[in-house]
Amino acid sequence: FAALKEDGTVAAWGYSWYGGNNTFASGLSGVKAIYSTYYAFAALKEDGTVEAWGSSYYGGRYVPSGLSGVKTIYSTYGAFAALKKDGTVTAWGLPGYGGNGGPDGLSGVNAIYSTRRAFAAVKEDGTVAAWGSSSYGGSVPSGLSGVKTIYSTESAFAALKEDGTVAAWGNPDKGGSGVPVGLSGVKAIYSAYY
């Protein structure tokens, strides 16, 4: 566990390799939010910088050098993606889980969504960029546009478009295909694990 205190300090407990190392966490201050992968934590500080701890493979400890201006953080099972105030993205952690830095030149991002091993970013122009494992949604269908928001299962994404239609991708057996023909007028989507 990691606890964020009212004064912006942090306390952690549990298995130290997976983020329960209070020696590191108790030295943090100015923290406004904490995020987690399966084996690591990332703390977003009030000044827009990030500190991480836990398993280095899963995003703990090795935050990209010079990372600043961060607005919020998202996570998969093994990676973090930081959305910066300027609409750019930096990702770190296991490459097969989206921690490969993110697509080159990705900008204009409004929000990021995740499955277990992939990220999908909705851009200001309604297009989508994805990265991570393609079998978990890390490859976007060509021509996808007009996207309002994205929902996910463990290994697939469903994009709700501005016109009320839906597009899905990722593992075909777990929600990445099979959108009912002619589905329209959709206002929200809800997901189960698969």
C-alpha positions as CSV (number, residue, x, y, z in Angstrom):
1,F,0.0,0.0,0.0
2,A,1.0,3.7,-0.4
3,A,-0.8,6.3,1.6
4,L,-0.9,10.0,0.5
5,K,-1.1,12.3,3.6
6,E,-2.9,15.7,3.8
7,D,0.5,17.4,4.0
8,G,1.7,15.9,0.7
9,T,4.0,13.3,2.2
10,V,3.8,9.5,1.6
11,A,3.9,6.3,3.7
12,A,4.2,2.8,2.2
13,W,4.0,-0.7,3.6
14,G,3.9,-4.3,2.3
15,Y,6.4,-6.2,0.2
16,S,9.3,-3.8,-0.5
17,W,10.1,-5.1,-4.0
18,Y,6.6,-4.2,-5.1
19,G,6.5,-0.7,-3.6
20,G,6.1,-1.4,0.1
21,N,9.5,0.3,0.9
22,N,8.7,3.0,3.3
23,T,12.3,4.1,3.4
24,F,12.0,5.6,-0.1
25,A,8.3,6.7,0.2
26,S,8.7,8.5,3.5
27,G,11.3,10.9,1.9
28,L,8.7,12.2,-0.6
29,S,6.9,15.5,-0.2
30,G,4.8,17.8,-2.3
31,V,2.9,14.9,-3.7
32,K,-0.6,15.5,-5.1
33,A,-1.5,12.0,-6.4
34,I,-0.2,8.4,-6.5
35,Y,-0.7,5.8,-9.3
36,S,0.3,2.2,-9.5
37,T,1.2,-0.7,-11.9
38,Y,1.2,-4.2,-10.6
39,Y,4.5,-3.9,-8.8
40,A,5.3,-0.2,-8.6
41,F,4.0,3.3,-7.6
42,A,4.5,6.7,-9.2
43,A,3.9,9.9,-7.3
44,L,2.9,13.1,-9.2
45,K,4.2,16.1,-7.3
46,E,2.6,19.5,-7.2
47,D,5.5,20.9,-9.3
48,G,4.7,18.5,-12.2
49,T,7.6,16.2,-11.6
50,V,7.4,12.5,-10.9
51,E,9.0,10.0,-8.5
52,A,8.6,6.3,-8.7
53,W,9.4,3.3,-6.6
54,G,8.9,-0.5,-6.5
55,S,10.0,-2.9,-9.2
56,S,12.2,-1.1,-11.8
57,Y,10.9,-3.5,-14.5
58,Y,7.3,-2.4,-13.8
59,G,8.0,1.4,-13.8
60,G,9.5,1.8,-10.4
61,R,12.6,3.9,-9.8
62,Y,13.6,4.7,-13.4
63,V,11.5,7.7,-14.3
64,P,12.7,9.3,-17.6
65,S,15.3,12.0,-17.0
66,G,13.9,15.5,-17.1
67,L,10.3,14.5,-16.9
68,S,8.3,17.6,-15.9
69,G,5.1,19.5,-16.6
70,V,3.0,16.3,-15.9
71,K,-0.7,16.8,-15.7
72,T,-1.7,13.2,-14.8
73,I,-0.5,9.6,-15.0
74,Y,-2.1,6.4,-16.4
75,S,-0.9,2.8,-16.0
76,T,-1.0,-0.7,-17.4
77,Y,0.0,-3.8,-15.6
78,G,3.7,-3.0,-16.2
79,A,4.1,0.6,-17.4
80,F,3.2,4.2,-16.7
81,A,2.2,6.9,-19.2
82,A,2.5,10.6,-18.1
83,L,0.3,13.1,-19.9
84,K,2.0,16.4,-19.8
85,K,0.3,19.8,-19.7
86,D,1.4,20.5,-23.3
87,G,-0.5,17.4,-24.6
88,T,2.6,15.3,-25.1
89,V,3.2,11.9,-23.5
90,T,6.1,10.1,-21.9
91,A,5.9,6.4,-21.0
92,W,8.2,4.1,-19.1
93,G,8.3,0.5,-17.7
94,L,8.1,-2.8,-19.5
95,P,8.1,-2.2,-23.3
96,G,5.6,-5.0,-24.0
97,Y,3.2,-3.3,-21.6
98,G,3.4,0.2,-23.2
99,G,6.6,1.4,-21.4
100,N,8.6,2.0,-24.6
101,G,8.3,5.8,-24.4
102,G,5.1,6.0,-26.5
103,P,4.8,6.8,-30.2
104,D,7.3,9.3,-31.6
105,G,5.9,12.8,-32.0
106,L,2.6,12.1,-30.1
107,S,1.0,15.4,-29.2
108,G,-2.4,17.0,-28.8
109,V,-3.5,14.3,-26.4
110,N,-6.6,14.9,-24.3
111,A,-6.8,11.6,-22.3
112,I,-5.2,8.1,-22.1
113,Y,-6.8,4.8,-21.5
114,S,-5.3,1.4,-20.8
115,T,-5.7,-2.4,-21.0
116,R,-3.4,-4.8,-19.2
117,R,-0.6,-4.3,-21.8
118,A,-1.4,-1.3,-24.0
119,F,-2.3,2.4,-23.9
120,A,-4.7,4.3,-26.2
121,A,-4.6,8.1,-26.4
122,V,-7.5,10.2,-27.7
123,K,-6.2,13.3,-29.4
124,E,-7.9,16.8,-29.6
125,D,-8.8,16.1,-33.3
126,G,-10.7,12.9,-32.4
127,T,-8.0,10.5,-33.7
128,V,-6.4,7.8,-31.6
129,A,-2.8,6.6,-31.1
130,A,-2.0,3.3,-29.3
131,W,1.1,1.5,-28.2
132,G,2.1,-1.6,-26.3
133,S,1.2,-5.2,-27.1
134,S,-0.9,-5.3,-30.3
135,S,-2.9,-8.3,-29.0
136,Y,-4.0,-6.1,-26.1
137,G,-5.0,-3.1,-28.3
138,G,-1.6,-1.6,-29.0
139,S,-2.5,-1.1,-32.7
140,V,-5.3,1.2,-33.8
141,P,-7.6,0.3,-36.7
142,S,-6.8,2.4,-39.7
143,G,-9.1,5.3,-40.3
144,L,-10.4,5.6,-36.8
145,S,-11.6,9.2,-36.1
146,G,-14.3,11.2,-34.5
147,V,-13.6,9.5,-31.1
148,K,-15.2,11.0,-28.0
149,T,-13.9,8.5,-25.3
150,I,-12.5,5.0,-24.9
151,Y,-13.5,2.1,-22.6
152,S,-11.5,-1.0,-22.1
153,T,-11.5,-4.6,-21.0
154,E,-8.4,-6.5,-19.9
155,S,-7.2,-6.8,-23.5
156,A,-9.4,-4.7,-25.8
157,F,-10.5,-1.1,-26.4
158,A,-14.0,0.2,-27.5
159,A,-14.1,3.7,-28.8
160,L,-17.3,5.7,-28.5
161,K,-17.5,8.1,-31.4
162,E,-19.1,11.5,-31.5
163,D,-21.8,10.1,-33.9
164,G,-22.9,7.5,-31.3
165,T,-21.2,4.6,-33.1
166,V,-18.6,2.2,-31.7
167,A,-15.3,0.8,-32.9
168,A,-13.4,-2.0,-31.1
169,W,-9.9,-3.5,-31.3
170,G,-7.5,-5.7,-29.4
171,N,-8.1,-9.4,-28.5
172,P,-11.0,-10.5,-30.7
173,D,-12.2,-13.0,-28.1
174,K,-12.3,-10.5,-25.3
175,G,-14.2,-7.5,-26.8
176,G,-11.8,-6.5,-29.6
177,S,-14.4,-7.5,-32.2
178,G,-18.0,-8.4,-32.5
179,V,-19.6,-4.9,-32.2
180,P,-23.2,-5.5,-33.3
181,V,-23.8,-4.5,-36.9
182,G,-25.7,-1.2,-37.1
183,L,-25.1,-0.3,-33.4
184,S,-25.7,3.5,-33.1
185,G,-27.1,6.0,-30.6
186,V,-24.7,4.9,-27.9
187,K,-24.3,7.2,-25.0
188,A,-22.0,5.2,-22.7
189,I,-20.2,1.8,-22.6
190,Y,-19.6,-0.4,-19.6
191,S,-17.1,-3.3,-19.5
192,A,-16.4,-6.5,-17.8
193,Y,-12.9,-8.1,-17.4
194,Y,-13.1,-9.8,-20.8
